[in-house]
Structure formats: structure tokens, C-alpha cells
Amino acid sequence: MSPKSNYDAKSITVLEGLDPVRARPGMYIGSTTTKGLNHLIYEIVDNSVDEHLAGSCSSIWVTLENDGSATIEDNGRGIPVDMHKEKGVSAERVVFTTLHAGGKFGNEVYKTSGGLHGVGSSVVNALSEYLDIEVRRDGNIYHDRYARGIPVIELEKGLLPVIGKCRSTGTKINFMPDGEIFEKTRFREEDIKSRLHETAYLNPELTIYYCDKRVIPHEKIEFHEPEGIIGFVNDLDQHKEAVCQPVYFSGTCDGINIEIAFQYVNEFHENVLGFCNNIYNSEGGTHLTGFKSMFTNVMNNYARELGILKDKDQNFTGADIRNGMTAIVSIKHPDPRFEGQTKTKLDNQDAAKAVSKVTGDELPHYFDRNLDELKAVLACAEKAAKIRKSEEKAKTNMLTKQKYSFDSNGKLANCESRDPKKCEIFIVEGDSAGGSAKTARNRNYQAILPIRGKILNVEKASIDKVLANAEIKTMINAFGCGFSEGYGNDFDISKLRYDKIIIMADADVDGAHISTLLLTLFYRFMPELIYEGHVYIAMPPLYKAMPSKGQEEYLYDDKALAAYRKDHTNFKLQRYKGLGEMDAQQLWETTLDPAARRLKLVEIEDARLASNTTEMLMGTDVAPRKDFIYRHAQEAALDY
């Protein structure tokens, strides 16, 4: 036995100042991936939005600078720069160097705010290579600068130096993300633009100016949405067939301001988004619970009054009633409680009560005056209930047959090992590639599953149709862990038969589209595969270079080919149109051999982007949009 290590007072580490943030950044921004990186911008923007909510800011400027930094500027009151009595330095210095310091713990300055924990500005400062700030206030321009959270400018009697005069007020912050902390330091512009657009919808009187100086010409967008969340709903449903007009109502209960807008479209899923104090709550919370429960009660009462539900009929479920719904629930709460710093879930019980009351009061006022709209919504619920019953029957039949049918299409070449940690399954495109892969594989731990081209687009199909699809049934049966309509429902990750599920599609537009459809399937019905890190995408080569002298080399994209041409002049080039053109040896050398293959672990952001891409293709002909598919699918699946 190894000797026990000493555990005494010397073992206790105390992290001072901003050191805890740099030691455990995930506690404050969720992760050190691109998602966490973008969160730095959101934290600073949220502070500016809080100024707008306080009535002191009408414009925000967000700029992605050419050097990789970001600049956020507003025309609010400016961060206070006078002396903080307790700390003996400028209040600005306290805000940026002290955790849990800010003006949002009481209700004197901000009645509602998104920044509640007093760590946003200081966290951004701690995780930045440098942060530079200018404050316009009291007719002066004040300046401060930090390096990885440490001030680099000496204060004069505790106050910031004045670098100029001005007549305006506001705050301008420029920061460079720290490459020692983040896996990537390039901001993902699409996510940032989406977040800024959401903020503009939630604040109709606010204008946000976005500029990306990393591209030529510079991309400039003005986000201003005077229609508010009604425009938000219209935007979400712009490519869909509407069943009714957007419905909007608002109210106040117990000091909580509530705005709700919803619309029904001819789709097979719901899209209900919750916001509290302009912060998107991705995991929902009590405000959504209050809305959903009261909405279900009101609609079931109407269904019985109109005779759609008979005495012996069961009530529509909440999922039945919300099928096809797109809704925005936005509240302004004076004292919200969130689960975690990233504010993904609201935890206030009074929010559920307030939203429920406003919904129960306002919803009948609208539907009593719009019976045709009411009947259209109830028709969606009636249709969803019928589909649900057929889905339950299809699910029961499939789970029963699964005991007897491990491989429903007879094409799975399973591996010999039954140890999931050692096994991996390759999903390949077509019988030709499948034949070569079966010959080349190591049958001890590598399984091959050929599929026929593009699988069903699950974004535009009901679950009974999904489960009736032969290719999807085969994958569900082969993986062995079931499926779910949401995270964790009927899914048992412990029964997964393969540690790695590898999508191995051709390196062309059709292959990218197949990868996108497969990622959408996993994201919608087997999300734990992605959360637990079991889904990968193989990158097959585009070329094989064969020089007259020297060793042959596989080239994986046009960039690699251009680099190869610089060093080689006399060589032959073989272009692979698909994996089916490769023989067994070539497949082993490029994609099956663990020592040589290139795999990308799919993250949940990639799968979400793939799902969004697929959803945008709903009801459209694929052929005219190949460039669109290729661009977005490459972002989702092949960004190496």
C-alpha cells in the first residue's frame, strides 16, 4: 500500500482576489469552450442592458476587433469612479477587481437587472489577457487598464487618471480573451449576433450596433425591434406555416412585469423560450412552469365547453396543447434567483404564481373575442393527441420487437468484443463504402453499419414516422440504449454498446448533409450520446498525392493540397469522390486505423447548429440549396 499523504493545515489553499476565477473558470462562465468565450461579451452587454432598464441607456455598440479583442460601449451613466469609502479606491477599481461587488444587490439603483451576483465585470477582467476601460462621467474621460485581472495603472490618491473632457456619459470596455484559459479565442459571430438580436426584441426602445472588423468589408448590423417579442415570434416562425396570428398580452403581479407572445404553426414540436430580466433561461424555470400549467388548464376548459372533449375523454396533455406553439415568456423580476452564475434556470416560486395569474386573466380575454383562433389552436391539440396515441403504439411495438431484432436491415457487421469501452461503430454511407470498411476493419472492436443515403429529417416528422424509418430503427437497436423525446426520458446511457459512434460520410456536399441529419437525430432523440462525448465525425481525405520519388501522402482538404504543391512539383493526384472509391487498405490507413485517423468529437453546440440548419431546410427542396447546406454543415460537423 502506498503511504497516506498528510492532510493538515498546509493542505488548505486560500485563493485571494480573482484567483478563484482563473482556477475554476467553468464555475463562472460555464466552460472554456467557444460558448464560455462568448459569455464574456454577454456579461458586459448585460451590464449595459441593465443601464437601459434603469432608463439611462438607449444605445449599445458591440465590436469584434481585428486583433481578436472585443469592445462594448454604451451611453449609460458610466461606472462610478468616485472614492469607495470601505476600499479606499475608485469604485470602478472595486467593481473590476472584487468578486460580488456591484450596484445590483439593493433596489436603489436597479429595480430589475440581469447581473445579480456582482461577478460579471470582475470575471471578464480575470479571464482576459488585458482589459481596457474608459468611463465618460462628470464631464471627464477616466481610464483604467488591467492585465489578467491585475491593475497596471497607478491611481492618484485612489482615483482614476483623467485623459480628456467630454459632454456625454457612458462606459467603453475593450478586452482580449486569455489564450491560457480558453481552448479557442475567436468569438463565434453567429451566436453573438443571435444573442444581440434577442436582446433587441426584449427591449423595443434599445438600439444595438454590431460591427465585425475581422472580415473585409466590415460586417455592420443595427438591431432595433420596435415590435418587441411579437417581432421575436414572427422571426422564429418566418419559414413556417402559421395556424394563427401572434397573440400578445402583458400584466403585472406582485411587482413582477410579465410579457407573453405566442403563435401556432403547422409543426410537430413546441418552442417555448423563457427570459428573466433579459437573460435567456435555456433550462426554463418557474416562469415557464406557471405559463404552461395555466395555459393547459385554460385550453382544456375551452375544449370541454366547445364539446371537443366529451365527459369520458381524458384531458389533453400539456404537450398536446403546446404542439406547434412558438412562445416567448419574458418577465422582469426585482429579486430573481437563478441556478448558477450562467442563469440557465429561474428558481423563484413567486414567478410561477405571477405568470400563472396573468395568463389565467388575459388569455380568456383574447380567446373570448377570437373564437376562430381558439378553434384553430384546439384543432392542433386534437391532432397532437391522435399522433401521441399512435406514437405510443409505435414505441411499444418497436421496443417489443427489439428483443428479437438486433439488426432490422441485416447490414450491421458487429464486432466480436462485448466490452463497450473497447468497441466503436462506424456509420458509413452506402453499401460500397460499407463493403470496403467491413473488409478493412478490426473485427475485434470495430462495427460497421451502412445506411442508405440521407436518413429521415426528424425535424419535420412525427415520432411514429421516425420510429418507422428502417435506418433509424437499426441505429436505435444497434446502440442498445433506447431513445427519448427529451433529455433523459426513456434513454439509458449505461446500456450503450459502443464507446465511440463515428459518422463516416463522404467529403462532399451530400456527405455533409448526411452528417447534419445524423447529428440532428442524435441531438433530438439521443442527446446524452453527445453530452457524454460518444459521437465523433471522421474526416476522410479528399486527395492522395503520389510523387515520382518519395512517400505517398493523403491530403484532407484543398488547403493541404495547396501546401503540398509548394514543396512538390512532380506528382500524380488521385481525387476521391467518395469513400466507396477507396479500397480496404486505403480506408484503414485514413479512417479506421486509430493511429492515423482524424476524428472530431461533436459538442452539443455543434449538434444544435446542425439541428438548426436542418430545421431551416424543412419543406424545401435540397438541390437548390446545396451551397447553404455545405456551409452550415461544415460549420457544424467538419470544423477542424
Secondary structure, 3 states (H helix, E strand, C coil): CCCCCCCCHHHCCCCCCCHHHHHCCHHHHCCCCHHHHHHHHHHHHHHHHHHHHCCCCCEEEEEECCCCCEEEEECCCCCCCCECCCCCCEHHHHHHHCCCCCCCCCCCCCCCCCCCCCCHHHHHHHCEEEEEEEEEECCEEEEEEEECCEECCCCECCECCEEEECCCCEEEEEEEECCCCCCCCCCCHHHHHHHHHHHHHHCCCCEEEEEECCCCCCEEEEECCCCCHHHHHHHHCCCCCECCCCEEEEEEECCEEEEEEEEEECCCCCEEEEEECCEECCCCEHHHHHHHHHHHHHHHHHHHHCCCCCCCCCCCCHHHHHCCEEEEEEEECCCCCECCCCCCCECCHHHHHHHHHHHHHHHHHHHCCCHHHHHHHHHHHHHHHHHHHHHHHHHHHHHHHHCCCCCCCCCCECCCCCCCCCCEEEEEEHHHHHHHHHHHCCCCCEEEEEECCCCCCHHHCCHHHHHHCHHHHHHHHHHCCECCCCCCCCECHHHCCCCEEEEECCCCHHHHHHHHHHHHHHHHHCHHHHHCCCEEEECCCCEEEEECCCCCEEECCHHHHHHHHHHCCCEEEEECCCHHHCCHHHHHHHHHCCCCCCEEECCHHHHHHHHHHHHHCCCCCCHHHHHHHHHHHHHHHCCC
